[in-house]
Amino acid sequence: MKKILQYLFEHKALSREQAKDVLTRIARGEFNDSEMAAFITVYLMRSITIDELQGFRDALLELCVRVDLGGEETIDIVGTGGDGKNTFNISTLSCFIVAGTGRRYKVTKHGNYGASSISGASNVMEQLGYRFKNEQGQLRREVDEAGICFLHAPLFHPALKTVGPIRKALGIRTFFNMLGPMVNPAFPATQLVGVYNLEMARIYNYLLQQTGGRFTIIHSLDGYDEISLTGDTKVITNTGERIATPEELGKRMVNATDIYGGNTVEESAKLFVKILKGEGSWAQSAVVLANSAMALYSAGGYGGYDDAYAAAVESLESGRAYGALSTLISLQ
């Protein structure tokens, strides 16, 4: 690692192959915590290159425990995190609304503990009683019966397990935030990916175009890695990009205080259930519905965004979204 660090400290970038090799060695436990922390810190001081990000992704996908759902096409809604906004768990809630719309849209939600936020997807799912696992049979059963399963990233990616304590200790956004949405071990057919800035939107657009899957990248122009409805949203798909207003996406604009998360994991979990039961505020529901609708629209099968939004509303108001959570937890 000493040679690698010296190379990087000279303001040089790794090739795709070099990046893959370094992350493979990290996954194998070849470096100590200080070496890994120094390596991660390099990318806090300069932007990551596309070659480096591709190499890191190559390593994670090559080493990952793949999820085989028997050819089932699935969808994931995921943010890079690291936007520093401490919202409630919008993307995870949206996954349950999508799952509640019917058996056509199965969800394979990929997530991790929060590194720079109080409650990441894994924090809230664990608090709600979900048992992390990578057994194929159990995951298939969850998808079949609840329409959704949760994939706790460290169980599928050795490198993420290795660096988890370091990321938590640093408590700030790292390049691993960028990697998470690109390495879902179920290889979903459709992805809604939220990013924290326009540079990341550009990089993701380049990388996701190469996968051949359906994708939509979203970035709220005031800094959120999801559709926040606090301002306009940049929307990038396989076919182009546009700016959408809060009124277009969620029928209204909301305030930042409306979508703030809890101060503890316990508070976040209680708010999660409250919203999923349809008991959240108008603003909270509107934000979740907008993200759900964008995911459904991205997956196809709707005449337009408004049709997808109506399906999301019906899933929430009918109780089927909460039913998906209840069924999933009952299977643990």
C-alpha positions in Angstrom: 0.0 0.0 0.0 2.9 2.4 0.6 3.8 2.5 -3.1 0.1 3.0 -4.0 -0.2 5.9 -1.6 3.0 7.5 -2.7 1.8 7.3 -6.3 -1.6 8.9 -5.4 0.1 11.6 -3.3 1.9 12.7 -6.4 -1.5 13.6 -7.9 -1.5 10.6 -10.2 -4.6 8.5 -11.0 -5.0 4.8 -11.0 -5.8 2.9 -14.2 -8.9 0.8 -14.2 -6.9 -2.4 -13.7 -4.8 -0.8 -10.9 -8.0 0.3 -9.1 -9.5 -3.1 -9.4 -6.4 -4.7 -8.0 -6.3 -2.4 -5.0 -9.9 -3.0 -4.0 -9.5 -6.7 -4.5 -6.6 -6.7 -2.1 -8.6 -4.6 0.4 -11.4 -7.2 0.2 -8.8 -9.9 1.0 -7.7 -8.1 4.1 -4.1 -7.3 2.9 -4.0 -3.8 4.4 -4.4 -2.5 8.0 -6.9 0.1 9.1 -4.5 3.0 8.9 -3.5 2.1 5.3 -7.1 1.8 4.2 -8.0 5.1 5.9 -5.2 6.9 4.1 -6.3 5.4 0.8 -9.9 6.5 1.3 -8.8 10.0 2.4 -7.0 10.6 -1.0 -10.5 10.7 -2.6 -11.7 13.2 -0.1 -9.1 15.6 -1.4 -9.6 15.1 -5.1 -12.3 13.8 -7.5 -12.3 10.2 -8.5 -11.8 9.4 -12.1 -14.1 7.3 -14.2 -11.4 4.7 -14.7 -10.9 4.4 -11.0 -14.6 4.1 -10.3 -15.0 1.5 -13.0 -12.0 -0.5 -11.6 -13.5 -0.4 -8.0 -16.8 -1.5 -9.4 -15.2 -4.3 -11.4 -13.6 -5.7 -8.2 -16.8 -5.5 -6.2 -18.8 -7.3 -8.8 -16.2 -9.9 -9.5 -16.0 -10.8 -5.8 -19.7 -10.4 -4.9 -22.1 -13.1 -3.7 -24.6 -12.9 -6.6 -28.4 -13.1 -6.0 -30.2 -15.5 -8.3 -33.9 -15.0 -8.5 -34.6 -17.3 -11.3 -34.7 -14.7 -14.0 -37.0 -12.4 -12.2 -36.7 -8.8 -13.4 -36.4 -6.5 -10.4 -36.1 -2.8 -9.6 -34.0 -0.9 -7.0 -34.4 2.6 -5.6 -31.2 3.8 -4.1 -29.3 7.0 -3.3 -25.6 7.5 -3.0 -26.1 9.0 0.4 -23.6 11.6 1.7 -25.8 14.6 0.9 -25.6 15.7 4.5 -29.4 16.4 4.7 -30.4 13.7 7.2 -33.8 13.1 5.6 -36.0 10.2 6.6 -35.5 6.9 4.6 -37.2 8.1 1.4 -35.7 5.6 -1.0 -36.4 2.6 1.2 -40.0 3.7 1.8 -40.4 4.1 -1.9 -39.3 0.5 -2.4 -42.2 -0.7 -0.3 -44.7 1.5 -2.2 -43.4 0.0 -5.5 -43.7 -3.5 -4.0 -47.2 -2.8 -3.0 -48.3 -1.9 -6.5 -48.5 -5.5 -7.5 -46.4 -8.6 -8.3 -45.2 -7.2 -11.6 -42.6 -5.0 -9.9 -40.4 -7.0 -7.6 -37.9 -5.0 -5.6 -34.3 -6.0 -4.6 -33.3 -3.2 -2.3 -29.5 -2.8 -1.9 -28.4 -0.9 1.2 -26.0 -0.4 4.1 -25.7 1.2 7.4 -25.5 5.0 7.4 -21.9 6.3 7.3 -22.7 10.0 7.3 -26.3 9.9 8.4 -28.1 8.8 11.5 -30.1 6.0 9.9 -29.2 4.3 6.6 -31.4 1.7 4.9 -29.8 -1.1 6.9 -30.2 0.7 10.2 -33.9 1.1 9.8 -34.5 -2.3 8.3 -32.7 -4.0 11.2 -34.6 -1.9 13.7 -37.9 -3.0 12.1 -36.9 -6.6 12.6 -35.4 -7.6 9.3 -32.7 -10.3 9.5 -29.8 -9.7 7.1 -29.1 -12.8 5.0 -27.6 -14.0 1.7 -29.4 -17.3 1.5 -30.8 -17.6 -2.0 -33.8 -19.6 -1.1 -35.0 -17.3 1.7 -34.5 -14.2 -0.5 -36.5 -15.8 -3.3 -39.3 -16.5 -0.9 -39.4 -12.9 0.3 -39.6 -11.6 -3.2 -42.3 -14.1 -4.1 -44.5 -13.4 -1.0 -43.7 -9.8 -0.1 -42.6 -8.5 -3.5 -39.3 -7.3 -2.0 -36.1 -8.4 -0.3 -33.4 -6.4 1.3 -29.7 -7.0 0.4 -27.4 -5.8 3.2 -24.3 -4.8 1.2 -21.5 -6.2 3.5 -23.0 -9.7 3.3 -22.6 -9.6 -0.5 -19.4 -7.6 -0.8 -16.3 -8.6 1.2 -14.6 -5.2 0.6 -17.6 -3.3 2.0 -17.5 -5.4 5.2 -13.7 -4.8 5.5 -14.0 -1.0 5.3 -17.3 -0.6 7.2 -15.8 0.3 10.5 -13.4 2.8 8.9 -16.2 4.5 7.0 -18.3 4.7 10.2 -15.3 6.2 12.1 -14.7 8.8 9.4 -18.4 9.7 9.4 -18.2 11.5 6.0 -19.0 10.7 2.4 -16.4 8.6 0.7 -16.1 7.0 -2.8 -17.9 3.9 -1.4 -21.1 6.0 -1.4 -20.6 6.3 -5.2 -20.1 2.6 -5.6 -23.1 1.3 -3.7 -25.8 1.9 -6.3 -23.7 0.3 -9.1 -23.0 -3.0 -7.4 -26.4 -4.4 -6.5 -25.8 -8.2 -6.5 -29.2 -9.0 -7.9 -28.4 -6.9 -11.0 -31.9 -5.2 -11.2 -33.3 -4.5 -14.6 -34.4 -1.0 -13.6 -32.6 1.4 -11.2 -33.7 4.8 -9.8 -30.4 6.3 -8.6 -30.2 9.5 -6.5 -26.9 11.4 -6.6 -25.6 14.3 -4.4 -24.2 16.5 -7.1 -24.2 17.1 -10.9 -20.7 15.8 -11.4 -21.8 12.4 -10.0 -24.9 12.5 -12.2 -22.6 12.9 -15.2 -20.4 10.0 -14.1 -23.4 7.7 -13.4 -24.9 8.5 -16.7 -21.8 7.4 -18.5 -21.4 4.2 -16.5 -25.1 3.2 -16.5 -25.4 3.7 -20.2 -22.9 0.9 -20.6 -25.0 -1.6 -18.6 -27.9 -1.7 -21.1 -30.4 -1.6 -18.2 -33.2 0.9 -17.7 -32.2 3.7 -15.4 -33.2 7.1 -14.1 -30.7 9.4 -12.3 -32.2 12.1 -10.1 -30.6 15.0 -8.3 -32.4 17.8 -6.5 -30.7 21.0 -7.5 -30.5 22.2 -3.9 -28.3 19.2 -3.0 -30.5 16.2 -2.2 -29.8 12.7 -3.6 -33.5 12.1 -4.2 -36.6 13.9 -5.4 -37.0 16.2 -2.4 -39.7 18.5 -3.7 -37.8 21.4 -2.0 -36.8 22.6 -5.5 -36.3 21.6 -9.1 -34.9 18.1 -9.9 -32.5 17.1 -12.6 -33.8 13.9 -14.2 -31.5 11.8 -16.5 -32.6 8.7 -18.3 -31.3 6.3 -21.0 -32.8 8.7 -23.6 -32.1 12.2 -22.3 -32.3 14.7 -19.5 -34.6 17.4 -18.2 -35.4 19.6 -15.3 -38.7 18.9 -13.4 -40.5 21.1 -10.9 -41.9 20.0 -7.5 -45.4 20.6 -8.9 -44.8 18.2 -11.8 -43.3 15.5 -9.7 -45.2 15.7 -6.4 -48.1 18.1 -7.0 -46.6 20.6 -4.5 -43.4 22.1 -3.1 -42.3 21.2 0.4 -39.9 22.7 3.0 -36.6 21.1 4.1 -37.9 20.8 7.6 -40.8 18.7 6.3 -38.5 15.8 5.3 -36.1 15.8 8.1 -35.4 12.4 9.7 -35.3 11.4 13.3 -32.4 12.0 15.7 -32.0 8.3 16.5 -32.5 5.0 14.6 -35.5 4.3 16.8 -37.1 7.6 15.8 -36.4 7.0 12.2 -38.0 3.5 12.3 -41.2 4.9 14.0 -41.4 7.6 11.4 -40.9 5.0 8.7 -43.8 2.9 9.8 -46.0 6.0 10.4 -45.5 7.2 6.8 -46.0 3.7 5.3 -49.3 3.3 7.2 -50.4 6.5 5.4 -50.3 8.5 8.7 -47.4 10.8 7.7 -47.8 14.5 6.8 -48.9 15.6 3.4 -45.4 16.7 2.6 -43.8 13.4 3.8 -46.2 11.3 1.7 -45.7 13.6 -1.4 -42.0 13.1 -1.4 -42.2 9.3 -1.0 -44.9 9.1 -3.7 -42.8 11.2 -6.1 -39.8 8.9 -5.8 -42.0 5.8 -6.1 -43.7 7.2 -9.1 -40.4 8.0 -10.8 -39.2 4.4 -10.2 -42.4 2.9 -11.6 -42.4 5.2 -14.6 -38.7 4.2 -15.2 -39.6 0.5 -15.2 -42.2 1.0 -17.9 -45.8 -0.1 -18.4 -47.5 3.2 -17.6 -48.9 5.7 -20.1 -47.1 8.6 -18.4 -45.7 9.8 -15.1 -49.1 10.8 -13.7 -50.4 7.2 -14.2 -47.4 5.9 -12.3 -48.0 8.5 -9.5 -51.6 7.3 -9.3 -50.5 3.7 -8.9 -48.1 4.8 -6.1 -50.9 6.7 -4.3 -53.2 3.6 -4.5 -50.4 1.4 -3.1 -50.0 3.7 -0.1 -53.7 4.5 0.6 -54.9 0.9 0.1 -52.5 -0.3 2.8 -50.7 -2.7 0.3 -47.4 -0.9 0.8 -47.5 -1.4 4.5 -48.7 -4.9 3.8 -45.5 -5.6 1.9 -43.5 -4.6 5.0 -45.6 -6.6 7.3 -45.3 -9.7 5.1 -41.6 -9.3 4.8 -41.0 -9.0 8.5 -43.3 -12.0 9.2 -41.0 -14.1 7.1 -37.9 -13.5 9.3 
